Amino acid sequence: MFFTSLLISVCLLYTPYQIKTASYEIDAVVYGYSSTIDQTDLSPFCTASGQMVRDGIIACPRKYPFGAKFEIGGRIYDCQDRMNIRYENNESETFDIWFSDRQTAIEFGKQRLKIRIIKR
């Protein structure tokens, strides 16, 4: 019993999850997008992870897993969508924030922002 408790304690101290949850900031290019076929694909209301679009969804580079959390301007976003492959080799990382209507996405436009990566 003692050995089992000790082993569990050691595993909890050195779990890779702790390393992966460290937060850090990056500079990134962030666009607004909405659910129109010209901005997405033939299923504009379904994200790459299979979830339906909703407020707080962000499309992120493929190196981040679905469910990764990002803070932008004091708000937390959930990575459930993917950027188009053409953005993969840009010199700065690129993200898309989903908006419920096209006009709001257009008004957000393209911005260079600091993004805090909370959880990978």
ZIRA-V597438 format. One record per residue. N is the residue number from 1. SS is DSSP state (alpha for helix, beta for strand, coil for the rest). PSI is psi as a letter, one per 20 degrees, with the letter a starting at -180 (NA if undefined). Layout:
# ZIRA-V597438
n:N ss:SS psi:PSI
n:N ss:SS psi:PSI
This chain:
# ZIRA-V597438
n:1 ss:coil psi:g
n:2 ss:alpha psi:g
n:3 ss:alpha psi:g
n:4 ss:alpha psi:g
n:5 ss:alpha psi:g
n:6 ss:alpha psi:g
n:7 ss:alpha psi:g
n:8 ss:alpha psi:g
n:9 ss:alpha psi:g
n:10 ss:alpha psi:g
n:11 ss:alpha psi:h
n:12 ss:alpha psi:h
n:13 ss:alpha psi:h
n:14 ss:coil psi:k
n:15 ss:coil psi:p
n:16 ss:alpha psi:h
n:17 ss:alpha psi:h
n:18 ss:alpha psi:h
n:19 ss:alpha psi:g
n:20 ss:alpha psi:i
n:21 ss:coil psi:j
n:22 ss:coil psi:p
n:23 ss:coil psi:q
n:24 ss:beta psi:r
n:25 ss:beta psi:q
n:26 ss:beta psi:q
n:27 ss:beta psi:p
n:28 ss:beta psi:r
n:29 ss:beta psi:p
n:30 ss:beta psi:p
n:31 ss:beta psi:q
n:32 ss:beta psi:q
n:33 ss:beta psi:r
n:34 ss:coil psi:r
n:35 ss:coil psi:m
n:36 ss:coil psi:q
n:37 ss:coil psi:h
n:38 ss:coil psi:i
n:39 ss:coil psi:i
n:40 ss:coil psi:d
n:41 ss:coil psi:b
n:42 ss:coil psi:i
n:43 ss:coil psi:m
n:44 ss:coil psi:i
n:45 ss:coil psi:j
n:46 ss:beta psi:p
n:47 ss:coil psi:r
n:48 ss:coil psi:h
n:49 ss:coil psi:i
n:50 ss:coil psi:i
n:51 ss:coil psi:q
n:52 ss:beta psi:q
n:53 ss:coil psi:q
n:54 ss:coil psi:r
n:55 ss:coil psi:p
n:56 ss:coil psi:j
n:57 ss:beta psi:q
n:58 ss:beta psi:q
n:59 ss:beta psi:p
n:60 ss:beta psi:r
n:61 ss:coil psi:q
n:62 ss:coil psi:i
n:63 ss:coil psi:i
n:64 ss:coil psi:p
n:65 ss:coil psi:q
n:66 ss:coil psi:p
n:67 ss:coil psi:i
n:68 ss:coil psi:q
n:69 ss:beta psi:p
n:70 ss:beta psi:p
n:71 ss:beta psi:p
n:72 ss:beta psi:o
n:73 ss:coil psi:k
n:74 ss:coil psi:j
n:75 ss:beta psi:q
n:76 ss:beta psi:p
n:77 ss:beta psi:q
n:78 ss:beta psi:p
n:79 ss:beta psi:o
n:80 ss:beta psi:j
n:81 ss:beta psi:r
n:82 ss:beta psi:q
n:83 ss:coil psi:q
n:84 ss:coil psi:q
n:85 ss:alpha psi:h
n:86 ss:alpha psi:i
n:87 ss:alpha psi:i
n:88 ss:coil psi:h
n:89 ss:coil psi:j
n:90 ss:coil psi:q
n:91 ss:coil psi:h
n:92 ss:coil psi:q
n:93 ss:beta psi:q
n:94 ss:beta psi:p
n:95 ss:beta psi:q
n:96 ss:beta psi:p
n:97 ss:beta psi:p
n:98 ss:beta psi:p
n:99 ss:coil psi:q
n:100 ss:coil psi:i
n:101 ss:coil psi:q
n:102 ss:alpha psi:g
n:103 ss:alpha psi:g
n:104 ss:alpha psi:h
n:105 ss:alpha psi:g
n:106 ss:alpha psi:g
n:107 ss:alpha psi:h
n:108 ss:alpha psi:g
n:109 ss:coil psi:c
n:110 ss:beta psi:p
n:111 ss:beta psi:q
n:112 ss:beta psi:o
n:113 ss:beta psi:q
n:114 ss:beta psi:p
n:115 ss:beta psi:p
n:116 ss:beta psi:p
n:117 ss:beta psi:o
n:118 ss:beta psi:g
n:119 ss:beta psi:p
n:120 ss:coil psi:NA
